[in-house]
Amino acid sequence: MTKMEKSNSFSLRKRLVSFRYAFNGIKNLIKNEHNARVHIVGLTCVIGFGIFFKIGLIEWIAITIVSGLVILTELLNTAIERLGDFVQSDWDETIGMIKDYCAGAVLISAVISVIVGGLIFIPKIIEMIKNFC
């Protein structure tokens, strides 16, 4: 077996190490990015609301998908911003535009998640208010 074939062969240890890198990336995102912490607080509130209102399986699936989308776009946004800063430390119009596109992606994913959350929770809140009054 050549050296190249050895480096490309499957290794459970390498797979486990790659998970450590992935979790380290998520940890660093939460530790270093204010917006990521805002998203995590929002997600925690949504999970609490979901438990309180006893939402159904399909609703949990929708919440999981849109929440994952927000965290995913925040991770990609941060990675691309860091890469842009590494490649060009001075302000650059093209890199600025790329960063704006990424920020826009995060905003769109967050708006979609708020819409989905509203569709799930607003009727339940209205029903709770009707039953209370």
C-alpha positions as CSV (number, residue, x, y, z in Angstrom):
1,M,0.0,0.0,0.0
2,T,1.4,3.4,-1.0
3,K,1.6,6.3,1.4
4,M,-1.2,8.0,-0.4
5,E,-3.5,5.0,-0.1
6,K,-2.7,4.8,3.6
7,S,-3.6,8.4,4.2
8,N,-6.9,7.9,2.3
9,S,-7.9,4.7,4.1
10,F,-10.8,4.7,6.5
11,S,-9.9,5.1,10.1
12,L,-12.4,5.2,13.0
13,R,-9.9,7.2,15.0
14,K,-9.7,9.9,12.2
15,R,-13.5,10.0,12.1
16,L,-13.7,10.6,15.8
17,V,-11.1,13.3,15.7
18,S,-13.1,15.0,12.9
19,F,-16.1,15.1,15.3
20,R,-13.9,16.8,17.9
21,Y,-13.0,19.5,15.3
22,A,-16.6,20.0,14.4
23,F,-17.7,20.3,18.0
24,N,-14.8,22.7,18.6
25,G,-16.1,24.9,15.8
26,I,-19.6,25.0,17.3
27,K,-18.1,25.8,20.7
28,N,-16.0,28.6,19.3
29,L,-19.0,30.0,17.4
30,I,-21.0,30.2,20.6
31,K,-18.0,31.5,22.6
32,N,-16.9,34.2,20.2
33,E,-20.0,35.3,18.2
34,H,-22.6,37.5,19.9
35,N,-25.3,36.8,17.2
36,A,-24.8,33.0,17.7
37,R,-25.5,33.5,21.4
38,V,-28.6,35.4,20.6
39,H,-29.7,32.5,18.3
40,I,-29.0,30.0,21.1
41,V,-31.0,32.0,23.6
42,G,-33.9,32.2,21.1
43,L,-33.7,28.5,20.5
44,T,-33.8,27.8,24.2
45,C,-36.9,29.9,24.5
46,V,-38.5,28.1,21.6
47,I,-37.7,24.7,23.1
48,G,-39.3,25.9,26.4
49,F,-42.4,27.1,24.5
50,G,-42.6,23.8,22.7
51,I,-42.5,21.9,25.9
52,F,-45.0,24.2,27.6
53,F,-47.5,24.0,24.7
54,K,-46.8,20.3,24.1
55,I,-46.3,20.8,20.4
56,G,-46.7,17.8,18.1
57,L,-44.1,15.8,16.2
58,I,-44.5,17.7,12.9
59,E,-44.1,21.0,14.8
60,W,-41.0,19.7,16.5
61,I,-39.6,18.7,13.1
62,A,-40.3,22.1,11.7
63,I,-38.7,23.8,14.7
64,T,-35.7,21.5,14.4
65,I,-35.2,22.2,10.6
66,V,-35.5,26.0,10.9
67,S,-33.3,26.1,14.0
68,G,-30.7,24.0,12.3
69,L,-30.9,26.3,9.3
70,V,-30.2,29.4,11.5
71,I,-27.2,27.8,13.2
72,L,-25.9,26.4,9.9
73,T,-26.0,29.8,8.2
74,E,-24.4,31.5,11.2
75,L,-21.6,29.0,11.1
76,L,-21.0,29.5,7.4
77,N,-21.3,33.3,7.7
78,T,-18.7,33.3,10.5
79,A,-16.4,31.0,8.6
80,I,-16.6,33.1,5.4
81,E,-16.1,36.4,7.4
82,R,-13.0,35.0,9.1
83,L,-11.7,33.7,5.8
84,G,-12.3,37.1,4.2
85,D,-10.5,38.9,7.0
86,F,-7.6,36.4,6.7
87,V,-7.2,36.9,3.0
88,Q,-7.6,40.7,3.0
89,S,-7.0,42.5,6.3
90,D,-7.7,45.9,4.8
91,W,-11.2,46.9,3.8
92,D,-12.1,45.4,0.4
93,E,-15.3,46.2,-1.5
94,T,-15.7,42.7,-2.9
95,I,-15.0,40.9,0.4
96,G,-17.4,43.4,2.0
97,M,-20.1,42.5,-0.5
98,I,-19.5,38.7,0.1
99,K,-19.8,39.3,3.9
100,D,-23.1,41.2,3.3
101,Y,-24.4,38.3,1.2
102,C,-23.6,35.9,4.1
103,A,-25.2,38.2,6.7
104,G,-28.3,38.3,4.4
105,A,-28.4,34.5,4.4
106,V,-28.4,34.5,8.2
107,L,-31.2,37.1,8.3
108,I,-33.3,35.2,5.8
109,S,-32.9,32.0,7.8
110,A,-33.8,33.8,11.1
111,V,-36.9,35.4,9.5
112,I,-38.0,32.1,8.2
113,S,-37.6,30.6,11.7
114,V,-39.6,33.4,13.2
115,I,-42.4,32.9,10.7
116,V,-42.5,29.1,11.4
117,G,-42.4,29.8,15.2
118,G,-45.2,32.3,14.7
119,L,-47.3,29.8,12.7
120,I,-46.8,27.2,15.5
121,F,-47.1,29.3,18.6
122,I,-49.4,32.2,17.9
123,P,-52.5,30.0,17.5
124,K,-51.6,28.3,20.8
125,I,-51.1,31.6,22.6
126,I,-54.4,32.9,21.3
127,E,-56.1,29.7,22.4
128,M,-54.5,29.9,25.8
129,I,-55.7,33.5,26.2
130,K,-59.3,32.6,25.1
131,N,-59.3,29.8,27.7
132,F,-57.9,32.1,30.4
133,C,-60.5,34.9,29.8
